[in-house]
Amino acid sequence: MLIVIVVVLLVLWLVLSILGFVVKGLLWLAVLGIVLFAITAVVGFLRRAGGRRR
Protein backbone atom coordinates (compact mmCIF):
# COMPACT_ATOMS: atom_id res chain seq x y z
CA MET A 1 0.00 0.00 0.00
CA LEU A 2 2.79 2.42 0.90
CA ILE A 3 4.64 1.76 -2.34
CA VAL A 4 1.50 2.67 -4.33
CA ILE A 5 1.20 5.99 -2.50
CA VAL A 6 4.88 6.78 -3.08
CA VAL A 7 4.61 5.98 -6.80
CA VAL A 8 1.49 8.12 -7.17
CA LEU A 9 3.22 11.03 -5.43
CA LEU A 10 6.33 10.63 -7.60
CA VAL A 11 4.21 10.75 -10.75
CA LEU A 12 2.31 13.78 -9.45
CA TRP A 13 5.52 15.68 -8.64
CA LEU A 14 7.01 14.73 -12.02
CA VAL A 15 3.95 16.08 -13.83
CA LEU A 16 4.10 19.30 -11.81
CA SER A 17 7.77 19.82 -12.63
CA ILE A 18 7.24 19.19 -16.36
CA LEU A 19 4.25 21.54 -16.39
CA GLY A 20 6.36 24.19 -14.70
CA PHE A 21 9.08 23.92 -17.35
CA VAL A 22 6.52 24.03 -20.18
CA VAL A 23 4.89 27.17 -18.84
CA LYS A 24 7.81 29.56 -18.45
CA GLY A 25 5.90 31.90 -16.15
CA LEU A 26 5.47 29.09 -13.65
CA LEU A 27 9.13 28.31 -13.06
CA TRP A 28 8.41 28.15 -9.33
CA LEU A 29 6.09 25.23 -10.06
CA ALA A 30 8.94 23.34 -11.72
CA VAL A 31 11.22 23.97 -8.75
CA LEU A 32 8.49 22.89 -6.34
CA GLY A 33 7.83 19.74 -8.36
CA ILE A 34 11.51 18.79 -8.42
CA VAL A 35 11.93 19.39 -4.69
CA LEU A 36 8.81 17.41 -3.80
CA PHE A 37 9.84 14.61 -6.18
CA ALA A 38 13.22 14.32 -4.49
CA ILE A 39 11.75 14.42 -0.98
CA THR A 40 9.14 11.78 -1.82
CA ALA A 41 11.74 9.52 -3.44
CA VAL A 42 14.06 9.77 -0.43
CA VAL A 43 11.27 9.17 2.10
CA GLY A 44 9.95 6.21 0.12
CA PHE A 45 13.43 4.71 -0.16
CA LEU A 46 14.16 5.19 3.54
CA ARG A 47 10.86 3.67 4.64
CA ARG A 48 11.31 0.74 2.28
CA ALA A 49 14.90 0.16 3.41
CA GLY A 50 13.94 0.61 7.06
CA GLY A 51 11.23 -2.01 6.80
CA ARG A 52 13.72 -4.67 5.69
CA ARG A 53 15.80 -4.39 8.86
CA ARG A 54 12.95 -5.45 11.11
Sequence and secondary structure as in RCSB ss.txt:
>XXXX:A:sequence
MLIVIVVVLLVLWLVLSILGFVVKGLLWLAVLGIVLFAITAVVGFLRRAGGRRR
>XXXX:A:secstr
 HHHHHHHHHHHHHHHHHHHHHSGGGHHHHHHHHHHHHHHHHHHHHHHHHHHH 
